[in-house]
Amino acid sequence: MLMAGTVCVATIILIFGAGSQALDLLKASSVSGDSPFTPEVHCWCSSYPNMTFCSWPEAKRPTQYIATYSERDGDSDPKTCHLDPPGSSPSALTTEPLQLWHCHLPNLKLLTEYILNITAVHSGGSSFHLTSFMLEDIVKPDPPVDVRVSPLTTKNLLVEWSPPPTWTSTDIFPLKYQILYQWEIRGSPKFINLGPFENTKAELKGLIPGRTYQFQVCAKEILGLGQCSDWSSPIKITTPTTKL
């Protein structure tokens, strides 16, 4: 018979390998009759190659975590991954909708597969989760900041922005950008995605005087590694109807 308060260990192992998504391999067992908790882990590199984070939602039941990582084909001992509890991580620039744990993996090697092992200790059961990818596949900058839109004429606008401050190596690994602008015609939304731009400004021509447009910008590593950032906060402007 199991005693009340029995503690179990849930081990979630994430293997980072080339070009693949989560394999969703799960081995679960329960020692208390409750469903075991398996965190949905999301990993990204916000400044290639030195700022890699993994995150997962806070468990509903009290849970402790131990996180280690190592090269998949290496002989070195696993390293401990620094954990930030929900609300304390410096990695996110925007407010996160969920309470998330964060794990920081510093100084990962290029073109190398990694294993991240997260052990969750709780009283409900145990589970085993497996996924794989490489650092180059999870590059995702934070969104550009300080987006500004200025009218030049009744039909032309200048869109400017600044790189995400967390991308610390723009001289070695530059960024390219895309602009998304949207408007409505008789209640029907329209949009155009422009780019890539290697500068941090772009002049848009041929717009309609007196129409309201919404602008957002995303950033991507210049060689196309990973994916574009989330879109920046939207900026709206109405083009002038009279000559400036």
C-alpha positions as CSV (number, residue, x, y, z in Angstrom):
1,M,0.0,0.0,0.0
2,L,1.3,3.5,-0.9
3,M,1.6,5.9,2.0
4,A,0.0,9.4,1.8
5,G,2.5,12.0,0.7
6,T,4.6,9.6,-1.5
7,V,6.9,11.6,-3.7
8,C,7.7,10.6,-7.2
9,V,10.1,11.9,-9.8
10,A,9.2,12.9,-13.4
11,T,12.1,13.2,-15.8
12,I,11.6,15.2,-19.0
13,I,14.5,14.8,-21.4
14,L,14.8,17.1,-24.4
15,I,17.3,16.2,-27.1
16,F,18.2,19.1,-29.5
17,G,18.9,17.8,-33.0
18,A,18.8,19.1,-36.6
19,G,15.6,20.4,-38.0
20,S,13.0,18.5,-36.0
21,Q,10.1,19.3,-33.7
22,A,9.0,17.7,-30.5
23,L,8.7,13.9,-30.9
24,D,6.0,13.7,-28.2
25,L,7.3,10.5,-26.8
26,L,5.8,10.1,-23.3
27,K,6.2,7.4,-20.7
28,A,4.0,8.0,-17.7
29,S,3.1,6.3,-14.5
30,S,1.2,7.3,-11.4
31,V,1.9,6.5,-7.8
32,S,-0.9,8.4,-6.2
33,G,-3.8,8.0,-8.6
34,D,-3.4,11.5,-10.0
35,S,-2.4,12.2,-13.6
36,P,1.4,12.8,-13.9
37,F,2.5,16.4,-14.9
38,T,4.5,16.8,-18.1
39,P,5.5,20.4,-18.8
40,E,5.2,21.6,-22.4
41,V,8.8,22.9,-22.9
42,H,9.5,25.7,-25.4
43,C,13.1,26.6,-26.3
44,W,14.5,29.5,-28.3
45,C,17.7,31.5,-28.9
46,S,17.0,35.2,-28.5
47,S,20.6,36.3,-29.4
48,Y,22.6,33.8,-31.5
49,P,24.6,32.1,-30.2
50,N,24.8,33.2,-26.5
51,M,21.3,33.6,-25.2
52,T,19.3,30.3,-25.2
53,F,16.3,29.8,-23.0
54,C,13.7,27.1,-22.4
55,S,10.4,27.7,-20.6
56,W,7.4,25.7,-19.4
57,P,4.2,26.6,-17.4
58,E,4.0,26.5,-13.7
59,A,2.5,23.2,-12.5
60,K,-0.9,23.3,-10.7
61,R,0.5,21.1,-7.9
62,P,3.7,21.9,-5.9
63,T,6.7,20.9,-8.1
64,Q,10.5,21.2,-7.9
65,Y,12.8,21.1,-10.9
66,I,16.4,20.2,-11.6
67,A,17.7,21.0,-15.1
68,T,21.0,19.8,-16.7
69,Y,22.3,19.9,-20.3
70,S,25.1,18.4,-22.3
71,E,26.3,17.8,-25.8
72,R,24.4,14.8,-27.3
73,D,27.6,13.3,-28.7
74,G,30.0,14.7,-26.1
75,D,31.8,13.0,-23.3
76,S,31.7,15.9,-20.8
77,D,29.6,15.8,-17.7
78,P,26.2,17.5,-17.8
79,K,26.1,21.1,-16.7
80,T,23.4,22.6,-14.5
81,C,21.0,24.9,-16.1
82,H,20.1,28.1,-14.1
83,L,16.4,28.2,-13.3
84,D,14.3,31.3,-12.9
85,P,10.9,30.8,-11.2
86,P,7.8,32.5,-12.7
87,G,7.9,36.2,-12.7
88,S,11.7,36.5,-12.2
89,S,13.2,35.8,-15.6
90,P,15.0,38.7,-17.4
91,S,14.7,37.0,-20.8
92,A,11.2,38.2,-21.8
93,L,10.6,41.8,-22.9
94,T,6.8,41.5,-23.0
95,T,4.3,40.4,-20.4
96,E,3.8,36.6,-20.6
97,P,0.2,35.3,-20.5
98,L,1.3,32.3,-18.5
99,Q,3.3,31.8,-15.3
100,L,6.5,30.2,-16.8
101,W,9.7,28.7,-15.4
102,H,12.8,29.7,-17.4
103,C,16.0,27.8,-17.9
104,H,19.1,29.7,-19.2
105,L,21.6,27.7,-21.3
106,P,24.7,29.9,-21.9
107,N,27.5,29.6,-24.4
108,L,26.2,26.7,-26.5
109,K,28.4,25.6,-29.4
110,L,27.4,26.2,-33.0
111,L,26.2,23.3,-35.1
112,T,26.0,21.0,-32.1
113,E,23.2,18.9,-30.8
114,Y,22.3,19.3,-27.1
115,I,20.4,17.3,-24.5
116,L,18.5,19.1,-21.8
117,N,17.3,17.0,-18.9
118,I,14.6,18.5,-16.7
119,T,13.6,16.5,-13.6
120,A,10.2,17.5,-12.0
121,V,9.7,16.3,-8.5
122,H,6.1,16.2,-7.2
123,S,3.6,13.9,-5.5
124,G,1.4,12.9,-8.5
125,G,3.3,10.5,-10.8
126,S,6.2,10.4,-13.2
127,S,6.6,11.1,-16.9
128,F,9.2,11.0,-19.7
129,H,9.2,13.4,-22.6
130,L,11.5,13.4,-25.5
131,T,12.2,16.1,-28.2
132,S,15.1,17.1,-30.4
133,F,16.6,20.1,-32.3
134,M,19.8,22.1,-32.8
135,L,20.6,25.6,-31.7
136,E,20.5,27.0,-35.3
137,D,16.9,25.7,-35.6
138,I,15.6,27.6,-32.6
139,V,16.9,31.1,-33.3
140,K,14.2,33.6,-32.6
141,P,15.1,37.2,-31.8
142,D,12.9,39.3,-29.6
143,P,10.7,41.9,-31.4
144,P,12.2,45.2,-32.7
145,V,11.5,48.2,-30.5
146,D,10.8,51.9,-30.8
147,V,8.8,51.6,-34.0
148,R,8.1,55.1,-35.4
149,V,6.0,56.1,-38.4
150,S,6.2,59.6,-39.9
151,P,4.3,61.1,-42.9
152,L,6.5,62.4,-45.7
153,T,3.7,63.3,-48.1
154,T,0.0,62.5,-48.3
155,K,1.0,59.2,-49.9
156,N,4.4,58.3,-48.5
157,L,5.3,57.3,-45.0
158,L,8.7,56.6,-43.3
159,V,8.8,53.6,-41.0
160,E,11.7,53.4,-38.6
161,W,12.6,51.0,-35.7
162,S,15.5,49.8,-33.5
163,P,16.9,46.3,-33.2
164,P,15.8,44.2,-30.1
165,P,18.2,45.2,-27.3
166,T,18.7,41.6,-26.3
167,W,20.3,40.8,-29.7
168,T,23.8,41.6,-28.6
169,S,25.9,40.7,-31.6
170,T,24.4,42.7,-34.6
171,D,28.0,43.3,-35.9
172,I,28.7,39.6,-36.2
173,F,25.2,38.3,-36.8
174,P,23.2,41.1,-38.4
175,L,19.4,41.0,-38.6
176,K,17.0,41.5,-41.4
177,Y,13.4,42.8,-41.0
178,Q,9.9,42.5,-42.4
179,I,7.1,45.1,-42.2
180,L,3.5,44.1,-41.8
181,Y,1.0,46.9,-42.5
182,Q,-2.8,46.6,-42.4
183,W,-5.9,48.6,-43.2
184,E,-9.6,48.1,-43.7
185,I,-11.8,48.6,-46.8
186,R,-15.5,48.7,-45.9
187,G,-14.9,46.6,-42.8
188,S,-12.8,44.0,-44.7
189,P,-9.2,43.7,-43.4
190,K,-6.3,44.0,-45.9
191,F,-2.6,43.5,-45.2
192,I,0.8,43.5,-47.0
193,N,4.0,42.0,-45.8
194,L,7.1,43.8,-47.1
195,G,10.8,42.9,-46.9
196,P,13.3,41.7,-46.0
197,F,15.1,45.0,-45.2
198,E,18.6,45.1,-43.9
199,N,18.3,48.7,-42.7
200,T,16.2,49.9,-39.8
201,K,14.0,52.1,-41.8
202,A,11.9,52.0,-45.0
203,E,9.9,54.4,-47.1
204,L,6.5,53.2,-48.1
205,K,4.9,54.9,-51.2
206,G,1.6,54.9,-52.9
207,L,-0.6,54.9,-49.8
208,I,-4.1,56.4,-49.7
209,P,-4.5,59.9,-48.2
210,G,-6.8,59.9,-45.1
211,R,-6.6,56.2,-44.6
212,T,-5.6,54.7,-41.2
213,Y,-2.8,52.1,-41.4
214,Q,-1.3,49.8,-38.7
215,F,2.4,48.9,-38.8
216,Q,4.4,46.2,-37.1
217,V,8.0,44.9,-37.6
218,C,9.6,41.5,-37.0
219,A,13.3,40.6,-36.9
220,K,15.2,37.6,-38.3
221,E,18.8,36.5,-38.4
222,I,20.2,37.7,-41.7
223,L,21.1,34.3,-43.1
224,G,17.6,32.9,-42.3
225,L,18.4,30.8,-39.2
226,G,15.4,29.9,-37.2
227,Q,12.3,32.1,-37.4
228,C,11.2,35.7,-37.4
229,S,10.5,37.3,-34.0
230,D,7.1,38.0,-32.8
231,W,5.6,41.2,-34.3
232,S,6.4,44.4,-32.5
233,S,3.6,46.3,-30.8
234,P,1.3,47.9,-33.4
235,I,1.6,51.5,-34.4
236,K,-1.4,53.3,-36.1
237,I,-1.3,56.4,-38.2
238,T,-3.7,58.1,-40.6
239,T,-2.1,59.6,-43.7
240,P,-2.6,63.3,-44.2
241,T,-5.1,64.6,-46.7
242,T,-3.4,67.9,-47.3
243,K,0.1,68.6,-48.6
244,L,2.7,68.9,-45.8
